[in-house]
Structure formats: C-alpha cells, structure tokens
Amino acid sequence: MTRKLDALVAERVMEITVQGPGWRYPSEDHLPHYSTDIAAAWEVVEKLRTKGDPFAVMSPSEYGEYSCYFDSRHPAGAGDTAPLAIVIAALKAKGVDEKTIEEALASSLPS
C-alpha cells in the first residue's frame, strides 16, 4: 500500500498535519500504517465512531474483499484487507471523493 494513502488518512480523518512548507510529519517512517496495520486502522475506527452510529467490518465476500461502513449515511469502503476497507470507508465518511482516494492508492509520497 502506498504511504500517500496513510498520509491522506492522517490529514483528513485523524486531523494530523502531515506536511507543511519545508517539513513533513516527523518522517514517512513515523507515519502510522493505517492502510495495512489493523492496530493503526482501529485508531481510525475509534476516531470516527460516534454514539449511536453503527459500525461494521465484514469479512471477505465471494469477491474476496472486506467491506466496512461507519453509518448508513456514508458509502462503504472495500478492500483486500480489513485495514484497507476501514480507511477507505473513513475517507468516504469524511467526504473525500473517490478520485482522490484512487489517486492516493496509486501513488507514493513525494520525496
């Protein structure tokens, strides 16, 4: 998975400033691996869960993908792993458009 997706999650979901003029969140190595590490992805879950709203992660479907949603108002996220499904659903719940998510999945952080 790309670190750009993790950076997008950090900024848009976790509200962590990842990059500014002349600096980057201590370093790419210190940025949590939200899209690949279930413990880091669960931090995303805890950040977004609100009292009374349903949350679910479903095991792979017949198509081999996990799915996740945070409430019925936001589209589900899907991915090959549970952490990936969680972060995609979280980004959608925060209003990040599909194109931005796809671009983050396809690219890496700038050097």
GUZA-854027 format. One record per residue: x, y, z of N, C-alpha, C, O in turn; residue number from 1; residue in one letter. Coordinates in steps of 0.02 Angstrom, whole numbers, plus 50000, padded with zeros to 5 digits. Example, Ala and Ser with C-alpha at 12.3 -4.5 7.8 and 13.67 -1.06 7.14 Angstrom:
// GUZA-854027
      nx      ny      nz     cax     cay     caz      cx      cy      cz      ox      oy      oz   pos   code
   50660   49716   50390   50615   49775   50390   50660   49835   50390   50712   49834   50423     1      a
   50642   49888   50354   50684   49947   50357   50645   50002   50394   50670   50057   50402     2      s
This chain:
// GUZA-854027
      nx      ny      nz     cax     cay     caz      cx      cy      cz      ox      oy      oz   pos   code
   50042   49941   50000   50000   50000   50000   50044   50062   50000   50101   50060   50024     1      m
   50019   50114   49974   50059   50174   49971   50055   50215   50034   50004   50214   50069     2      t
   50107   50249   50049   50108   50292   50108   50066   50355   50096   50047   50389   50144     3      r
   50053   50372   50033   50012   50431   50019   49941   50420   50046   49910   50467   50070     4      k
   49916   50359   50042   49850   50344   50070   49852   50353   50146   49806   50383   50174     5      l
   49905   50329   50179   49911   50339   50251   49915   50413   50269   49886   50434   50319     6      d
   49950   50452   50228   49955   50524   50239   49886   50558   50231   49869   50602   50270     7      a
   49848   50536   50182   49781   50563   50171   49736   50548   50231   49698   50591   50253     8      l
   49741   50487   50257   49702   50468   50316   49724   50511   50376   49682   50536   50414     9      v
   49789   50519   50385   49814   50559   50441   49785   50630   50438   49762   50656   50489    10      a
   49786   50660   50379   49763   50729   50373   49687   50736   50376   49661   50777   50413    11      e
   49652   50696   50337   49580   50706   50329   49538   50673   50383   49483   50696   50398    12      r
   49563   50618   50412   49524   50583   50463   49551   50595   50533   49514   50613   50579    13      v
   49617   50587   50542   49646   50592   50608   49664   50665   50626   49682   50679   50684    14      m
   49659   50710   50577   49671   50781   50588   49743   50795   50611   49754   50836   50655    15      e
   49790   50760   50580   49862   50769   50593   49891   50806   50533   49881   50785   50476    16      i
   49926   50860   50545   49960   50895   50490   50020   50854   50469   50066   50843   50509    17      t
   50021   50831   50407   50074   50787   50383   50129   50826   50348   50188   50807   50354    18      v
   50112   50879   50313   50163   50914   50275   50149   50989   50276   50092   51011   50270    19      q
   50202   51027   50282   50197   51100   50279   50256   51127   50241   50296   51088   50215    20      g
   50262   51192   50236   50318   51221   50199   50386   51199   50229   50403   51218   50284    21      p
   50422   51159   50192   50489   51139   50212   50494   51083   50264   50548   51069   50288    22      g
   50438   51051   50281   50441   50996   50329   50387   50945   50315   50340   50959   50278    23      w
   50395   50886   50344   50346   50832   50337   50341   50796   50405   50392   50789   50439    24      r
   50281   50773   50424   50268   50736   50486   50328   50695   50503   50354   50660   50459    25      y
   50352   50699   50565   50423   50688   50576   50460   50655   50518   50512   50679   50496    26      p
   50433   50601   50494   50459   50570   50433   50408   50519   50410   50363   50500   50447    27      s
   50416   50497   50348   50370   50446   50322   50372   50384   50365   50321   50350   50373    28      e
   50430   50368   50394   50436   50308   50436   50395   50312   50500   50375   50261   50527    29      d
   50382   50373   50524   50344   50381   50586   50268   50387   50575   50230   50383   50623    30      h
   50248   50395   50514   50176   50399   50499   50145   50330   50509   50170   50281   50481    31      l
   50091   50325   50548   50059   50260   50559   50039   50228   50492   50021   50262   50444    32      p
   50041   50163   50491   50023   50124   50431   49948   50107   50435   49929   50049   50442    33      h
   49907   50159   50430   49835   50150   50437   49806   50099   50387   49761   50061   50405    34      y
   49832   50098   50326   49802   50056   50274   49825   49983   50275   49799   49941   50238    35      s
   49875   49967   50317   49900   49898   50318   49904   49868   50388   49908   49806   50394    36      t
   49902   49908   50440   49909   49883   50508   49842   49889   50544   49815   49944   50551    37      d
   49815   49833   50566   49748   49833   50597   49746   49875   50660   49694   49906   50675    38      i
   49800   49877   50699   49800   49919   50759   49795   49993   50741   49759   50031   50773    39      a
   49832   50014   50690   49828   50084   50668   49760   50098   50637   49732   50152   50649    40      a
   49733   50051   50599   49667   50060   50569   49614   50066   50624   49565   50103   50616    41      a
   49623   50030   50678   49574   50033   50733   49575   50102   50766   49523   50123   50793    42      w
   49632   50137   50765   49633   50205   50789   49587   50249   50748   49554   50294   50774    43      e
   49583   50235   50683   49538   50271   50637   49466   50256   50658   49424   50301   50661    44      v
   49451   50193   50672   49384   50173   50694   49365   50212   50756   49311   50241   50760    45      v
   49409   50213   50806   49395   50248   50869   49385   50323   50858   49344   50354   50892    46      e
   49421   50351   50811   49414   50423   50796   49345   50439   50767   49316   50491   50781    47      k
   49319   50393   50725   49257   50408   50688   49194   50383   50722   49139   50408   50708    48      l
   49200   50335   50765   49139   50308   50795   49105   50361   50836   49136   50397   50875    49      r
   49040   50365   50827   49001   50411   50868   48946   50372   50902   48924   50320   50878    50      t
   48926   50396   50958   48875   50362   50997   48811   50352   50955   48784   50400   50929    51      k
   48789   50292   50950   48727   50277   50915   48735   50259   50842   48689   50230   50812    52      g
   48791   50276   50811   48800   50259   50740   48829   50190   50734   48875   50171   50770    53      d
   48801   50151   50688   48828   50083   50678   48896   50085   50645   48912   50131   50608    54      p
   48935   50034   50659   49000   50024   50627   49006   49950   50613   48987   49909   50655    55      f
   49031   49932   50555   49040   49861   50540   49098   49851   50492   49110   49891   50447    56      a
   49134   49797   50504   49183   49772   50456   49161   49702   50441   49152   49661   50486    57      v
   49152   49687   50377   49129   49620   50358   49185   49582   50324   49224   49609   50285    58      m
   49188   49518   50340   49240   49475   50312   49232   49470   50237   49181   49489   50209    59      s
   49283   49443   50205   49282   49442   50131   49218   49412   50103   49193   49360   50125    60      p
   49194   49445   50053   49135   49421   50017   49156   49369   49966   49214   49349   49964    61      s
   49110   49347   49927   49126   49299   49874   49176   49328   49824   49207   49291   49787    62      e
   49183   49394   49824   49231   49427   49779   49299   49435   49812   49346   49461   49781    63      y
   49306   49414   49875   49370   49417   49909   49387   49483   49941   49445   49494   49959    64      g
   49338   49528   49948   49352   49593   49978   49317   49601   50046   49262   49577   50056    65      e
   49352   49634   50091   49321   49656   50154   49280   49718   50139   49294   49754   50090    66      y
   49230   49731   50179   49193   49793   50172   49183   49824   50241   49184   49789   50292    67      s
   49173   49889   50242   49166   49925   50305   49120   49984   50295   49119   50014   50241    68      c
   49082   50001   50346   49045   50064   50345   49041   50092   50416   49044   50055   50465    69      y
   49035   50158   50420   49031   50191   50485   48960   50210   50504   48945   50216   50564    70      f
   48917   50219   50456   48846   50229   50469   48810   50224   50402   48842   50219   50350    71      d
   48745   50225   50405   48707   50214   50343   48708   50274   50296   48685   50269   50239    72      s
   48733   50331   50319   48734   50391   50276   48794   50394   50229   48795   50434   50183    73      r
   48844   50352   50241   48905   50355   50201   48917   50289   50164   48900   50236   50191    74      h
   48944   50292   50105   48957   50231   50067   49009   50187   50102   49052   50212   50139    75      p
   49003   50124   50090   49051   50077   50119   49117   50080   50083   49121   50100   50024    76      a
   49169   50061   50119   49235   50053   50089   49247   49979   50078   49221   49938   50115    77      g
   49285   49962   50028   49301   49892   50014   49375   49887   49998   49405   49932   49969    78      a
   49404   49831   50018   49475   49821   50005   49495   49749   50015   49457   49709   50042    79      g
   49556   49733   49994   49582   49665   50001   49595   49645   50073   49598   49586   50089    80      d
   49603   49696   50117   49615   49683   50188   49567   49725   50229   49539   49774   50205    81      t
   49558   49706   50292   49514   49744   50337   49541   49815   50347   49502   49863   50344    82      a
   49607   49825   50360   49630   49894   50368   49616   49938   50307   49598   49997   50314    83      p
   49625   49910   50248   49613   49949   50188   49539   49968   50182   49523   50025   50165    84      l
   49495   49921   50195   49423   49936   50193   49405   49989   50244   49364   50034   50230    85      a
   49434   49986   50304   49421   50035   50356   49442   50105   50334   49403   50152   50341    86      i
   49502   50112   50308   49525   50180   50291   49487   50208   50231   49475   50268   50228    87      v
   49468   50166   50184   49429   50191   50127   49360   50214   50151   49337   50268   50131    88      i
   49328   50175   50194   49263   50196   50221   49270   50259   50263   49226   50303   50260    89      a
   49324   50266   50300   49335   50325   50342   49343   50387   50298   49315   50440   50312    90      a
   49382   50381   50245   49391   50437   50199   49326   50457   50167   49311   50517   50161    91      l
   49286   50408   50146   49221   50424   50117   49176   50458   50168   49139   50505   50152    92      k
   49178   50434   50231   49136   50464   50283   49156   50536   50296   49115   50576   50318    93      a
   49219   50553   50284   49243   50622   50292   49234   50663   50229   49256   50720   50226    94      k
   49202   50635   50177   49187   50672   50117   49241   50673   50064   49237   50713   50017    95      g
   49291   50630   50070   49344   50628   50020   49316   50591   49959   49288   50537   49965    96      v
   49325   50620   49900   49296   50591   49840   49337   50530   49816   49396   50522   49831    97      d
   49303   50488   49777   49332   50426   49751   49397   50439   49712   49445   50401   49719    98      e
   49398   50491   49672   49457   50505   49631   49518   50518   49674   49572   50493   49660    99      k
   49509   50557   49727   49565   50571   49773   49589   50508   49806   49650   50498   49814   100      t
   49543   50466   49827   49561   50402   49859   49599   50358   49809   49651   50330   49827   101      i
   49574   50352   49749   49606   50312   49698   49676   50338   49682   49722   50298   49672   102      e
   49684   50403   49678   49750   50432   49665   49799   50417   49721   49857   50402   49709   103      e
   49775   50419   49783   49818   50403   49840   49837   50329   49840   49893   50312   49859   104      a
   49791   50287   49819   49807   50215   49814   49859   50201   49760   49898   50154   49766   105      l
   49859   50242   49708   49902   50230   49650   49970   50264   49653   50013   50250   49612   106      a
   49980   50308   49701   50043   50346   49702   50078   50341   49768   50052   50313   49816   107      s
   50138   50368   49771   50177   50367   49833   50188   50439   49856   50177   50487   49819   108      s
   50211   50446   49917   50227   50512   49944   50284   50543   49905   50330   50508   49883   109      l
   50282   50609   49896   50337   50642   49863   50400   50639   49905   50396   50636   49967   110      p
   50457   50639   49874   50521   50636   49910   50539   50704   49939   50590   50711   49971   111      s
